[in-house]
Amino acid sequence: MEEKIALSINDILEKQFKIDARGYRPQEVDKFLDMIIKDYSEYERLLSRYEQELKSVLAENSQLKNEIRNLKSTLSVAETNKGVTNVDILRRLGELEKIVYGEEHN
């Protein structure tokens, strides 16, 4: 993603403009560039936070997919095994709900 961003905070901060007789007021340019730098800083902070959240969500998603795969396998074995009762299956589903939704979901 960094390849798509042309300017860094330092690029903006260190930018020097040539001034001619009819040029811009340096104070106004500096004030505006300061606002841009502030926005860039906030974007970088938010982007970093969202990237970490995304990694966390993807890891949790992968873990839950594996858990579902395991439970489907267990359920398949249980269906072929006549000795397993509905109570056993309900207990296993309850355990899955605890894992997926947390202990307080009851």
N, C-alpha and C positions, 0 to 999 in steps of 0.2 A: 504494500500500500504506500510505503514511503516514496516509491518511484512516481506516484501520481501527484504528490505534493511538491510544488515548485519552490516554495519559500519556507524557511525555518524561522523561528522566533528571532534568532540572531541576524538572519538576512534582513528582516524587517527593521530591527533595531539599528543595524549598522548602515543602512541605506543612506547615501548622501545624494541630495538633489542639487542640480546646478540652478543658480538663481540669476535671473536677468532683470532688466529694468521693470518688466511687467510680470514678474514671477509671483509665486504664491508666498503667503506669509509663513515663514519657517515655524512659528509657534503653532499655527493651525495644523500644519502638516505633522509636526511632532505629536500634537495632541491626538490627531486621528490615528497615527501609527501606534501610539500607546494603546488606544482602544483595540486595534487589530491584534497587537501582541497579547493583550489580556484575553481576547477571544481565542486566539491560537492556543494559549496556555490552558484554557478551560477545555477546549476540544481535545487536546492531547491527554489531559487528565481523565476526561470522560471516556475517551477511546480506550485508554489503558484499563480503566475500571470495567468497561463492557467486554473487553477481550478476556479478562480474568473471569467474569461472570459466565461468558460463553464457554470457556474451558471447563468450568465447574458443572454447568448444565449438561454439556456433552459427555463428561465423565459419568455423571449421575444417570443420564439416559442410557449409556452403554451398560452400566451396572444393572439397571432395571430390565433392559432387554435380555441380558444374560439370565437374570432371575426368572423372567417369564419363560425363557427357553427351558430352563431347568424344571420349572413347575409343569410346563406342558409335557415334558418327558416323564416326570413323576406321575402326572395324571394319566398318561398313556399306559404306563406300567400298572397303575392302579386299576385301570379299566380292564386290563387283561387278567389281572389277579383277582379272583373271586373273593379272597379273604379280606380285601380292603373294603371297608364300609363307607357309607356317606359321611359318617362322623369323622373319619380319618381325612377325607377330602376337604370337608368344611374346616377342620383344624388347620390343614395346610394352607387353605385360602385365607384364613384368618391371620396366619403368620405372614403371608405375603402382604396383606393389607397393612399390617404393622410396619413392614419394611418400606412399603411404598408411601403410605400416608403418615407414618409416625405413630408412636404409642398412644397419643391422645385422641386419635380418630374415632374410637369406639363411640 
